[in-house]
Amino acid sequence: MDAPNLHIEEFLRYYYSFEQEPGYAVLLKGKWGTGKTWFINQTLNSLSQQDGKYLYVSLYGVTSFEEIEDEFFKQLHPLLSSKSMALTGKIAKGLLKATLKIDLDGDGKADGSVSAQAPELNLPDYLTNTSGFIIVFDDLERASINLESLLGYINHYVEHQGYKVIIVANEEEILAHQEQRDDFKLAYRRIKEKLVGKTFEIKPDLSGALVNFISEVKSTSAQELYNKNINLISEIYESSQYQNLRHLKQALWDFERFSSFVSPDASSKDGLLDHLLKIFLILSFEIKSGSILPKDISNFKTAYFSGLLDRDSKKKEETPYQRVSKKYKNVSLRDLLVEESIWIDFFDKGCCSEERVQESLEKSEYYRTKNTPDWVRLWHSMELSDDEFSTALASVGNDFFEMKYSELGVVRHVAGIFLWLSKIGLIKKTMREILEFSCSYVDHLKETGHLNSQASNRPRFREYESWGGLGFHEKESDEFKELNEYIDWLSEQAVIEDYPTAGDELIHLINEDPDLFYRKVVLCNDSDNIYYEIPIFQYVDSAKFVEAFVSTIPKSRNTICYAFSERYKFDNFNASLLPELEWLRNVIRLLEEKRQLFEGKISGYQLQSYINTYFRPAAEALEQFEANKQSQSDS
């Protein structure tokens, strides 16, 4: 590849080599992300290897000249500016002034911000000799100082102090932000004409930057992957048309982290990591540029299939999928290799699950074998020959309509696939017929005990999007949404019908595992926490509960009591838990009866303490909530 900035490097070497004062600054301009900072740092590093000296400051967020000078002081005198050797502000300012000869208005003050004359310091030459220094001001457009004043300040170093100065800026951004001021462009050009003797535009140096970025990656395996795919990375970067090296650098760093969630087994599959890298770079470039949002990924497959059917799509607004796939013509985005929700979580929240990534990859073409379920083959219909498709369709159709699948996730998948096949005319059944049969299939799962009884206790949005590492076909169709609603309703019925059994399990835990009892019924950050706002105790036999409670050891009773003291602390949960009030009253009555049997014993005193300290306050919390609720309705 060409080195697009070679002529700039050559000029800067010439500029750096001046023995006399140049009398002008050099401006390096370019858009954000084009590698301006990387380029100037590379040339400065080359200069330092030849005993050249420089000072560098980023103006990003700088609000005063004093901040700039503080940074220069740290670079000139790192030992003196350390915490253990920190000088007073006046002495530090005086030392800096002696070193850089800063005296903007000739009054002996650093920049008008020091009120007293700086002290005379007898400094050795090695602390004050800055001849031949180059001063670099980066991120000019991001400074929080008035730009005209800032350029005047920089000009002081050039015109009055004779330093060689490099200014790095996004000039387009400077002019865009100041476009409402009619006089700004004229003033800017006037100051620039006086200050800047040479202007260069930095072009992204993909070849040089890519080599540098790869060398900064910590993982050896990631470095090897990137080096093997340099041409591929370059091709996707060029196809993106963003010309933003910063985005490339971040994408390579991010993929290094993402690849750590790919198992060694998956990584060993020939071509799998290369394929993942292609998809990752495309999604990363588009998201970082603002072309798409992470959530748009969820509709890629739907948009692809809709595009095949919609002949008038040119008249409609482009979908994010169409916009992206049009740019990267050599990469298919209809199959994202891992389910959409994994990409969304990573790019939106920065989180990932090795288990879910592996689950998805095992459904991909890289794992497909003779043992791959036929429904998974049918999910990948776009990759099947006519004979392969017919064989898979016949097998899946037989298993589906004879209700041989016992896993709800598989039933959802097959229903979605058949809805899609009906939509494109590849099966005779209508979408309504498939929906009706699918609902009867869910009835069958409930009757046979295979409907997931915990479905209502977990977030459902993932269940609507995907299962088993694959996203659902036709998930946006009215029929699939109606099927999900029916599954939710029937799952709720299954959960409610199972509550008496769950209540017996809670009674069993009183003696066997009181800590698990606590985690199940009180809000906490634990996967066992499933009943914190479900009135499960109204389905518990109060007499059996009291018998188990009284029979267990005091330590376990304390844990159970603590659960009840915590359970009713939040009114937003008490709205759901109110049906437990009558149960609590019965428990208190039965405990009172038990206490009388142990009158005069420590166990009797313990039971009275449990009633007064835990169970009665729990009932009172619900009674108070009920009273408040009644009062609000009356008013």
C-alpha positions, 0 to 999 in steps of 0.5 A: 500500500502507498504511504499517503503522508510520506511527503509530510514526513519528509517536510517535517524532517526538514522543518525539525532540522532548522538551525535558525528560528523558522518564524512560522508554525506547521498546521496538520489538519484532518478529520477526526479519526484519520490518524493525525495524533498517531502520525505526529507521535510517530514522527516525534518518536522518530525525532527523539531517537535522533536526540530531538526534543519536543513538548506535546500537549492535547488541548482537549478540554483545556480551559486556561493557558496555565493548564498548558504551561503546567503540562509543559512543566511536567514534561520538562521537569518530571522529577520536580513536578512529582508529588514528592518534589512538588514546588510551590506554584510561584516557584514552578511558574518561575522555573517554567518561565525561565525555561520557556522564556514565557512573557507574553506582554513583557511585564515579567508575568507568565500569561497575565495570571501571575500577580507577583514578579516571578522569583529569580532562580539560578538554574543550571543550563540543563534545566533551562536550555530548550533550544531546538525544542519542537512544541506540538499543540494537538486537538486545537478544535477541542480546546475550551479557550477562545480560539482567537486568544489561543492562536495568539498565545501559540503565535507568541511561541513562534514569533517572539520565542522562536520555537518550532511549532506543530498545530494539529486540528480538525479545521472543518470542525473549527469552521463548522462550530463557528459558522454563526459568527460572520466575522470568525472565518475572516479573523481565523484566516487572518491569524492563520495566515500570520501564524501558519507557514505550511498546511498539510492534510493528513490522510489515513495511513491504513497500512502503517496504522494497521501494523501499529495497531496489531502490535499493540494487541496483547493476545498473541492469538489475536495478533496472529489472526489479524496478521493473517487477515490484513488484506481482509481487514483493509478491504472491510475498512475501505468498504466502510468509507468512513476512513476513521482509523480510531474506529479501526483501532477500537474495533481490533481491541474490542474483537480481541476481547470478544474472541476471548469468549470463543471456546478453543474448540470453536476457534479450531474450526477452519475459517470460523474466527475469520468469519466472525472477524468480518461480521464484527468489523462491519457491525463495529464500524457501522455502530461507531459511525452512527449509521446503525444502532445495536438494536437494529441488528435484531431485524437484519434477518427479517429485513433480508427475507422481506427484501426477497419478497418485496418487489417495490422495496426501492420505493421505500426507505432503506432498512439498516440491513439494506444500507449496510449490506449494500456497502459490504457486497462480499460479505453476507449478513443474513446469517450473523453466525451468532444470534443477534442478541449476543451482538446487541449485548456486546455492542450496547452493554459490553457484556457477553456470555461464553456459554451463549456464544458457544451455543450459537456457534454450534448451530452454525455451518462450522459445526454442521454434521450428520448429527445436526438436528433437521430443524437446524438444517431447515433453519438454514434453508438458504444454504440448502440444495433442493434435495437437502431442503426437501429432505429436511422439510419432510423430516421436520414436518413429520416430527412437528405435526406428530408433536414429537418435539418436547422442547418449547424452544424447538416448537417456537423455532419450527413454528417460525420456520413454517410461518416463513415457508408459508409466507413465501409459498413453499408449503400449502398450509396458511399462516393462520393454520400453522398458528392454530396448530402451534397453539394446540401444540403448546396445549400438548406441552402443558398437558405432558408437563413440558411447558416451562413452568418458570417462564413467568419468573424470567425476563421474556424479551430474549424468549421472543427473540431467539432460543438455542443460539438461533433467532426466530424466523418471522418473529415480527409477524402478527402470527408469531407474536400471537403465538408468544402471547398464547405461550405466555398466558398458558405458562402463567396457568402452568405456574399457578397450577404448580404453586401448591407443589412449590409450596410443599417444596418451601416447607421442605426447605425449612429444615433442609435448606433455610438459606435457600428458602430465604433466597427464594422468597426475598428480593436478592441478587440470586437466580433462586430469587423467584417468589419475591413478588409472587404470593406463593404462601397463599398456596402453602398449607399454614398448618404444615408450615407451622409444624415444620417451623416449630420442629426445626432447630432454632438457627433455622427458625431465625433464618425463616423469620428473617425472610418474613421480616424482609419480604414485606418491606416494599409497598410496590411488592406488597401490591402483589403479596396482599393475598398472603395476609390471611395466610399470615393471620392463620400462621400467627394463630397457629403459632399462638396455640403452639406457644401455649403448649410450651408455656414455661419453657424457653421454646415457648418464649422463643415462639412468642418472640417470633410472633411479636418480632417477625410474623405480626409486623409482617401481617401489619405491613400488609394490613397498613398497605391494604388500609392505604389502598382503601383510603386512596380509592375512597378519596 
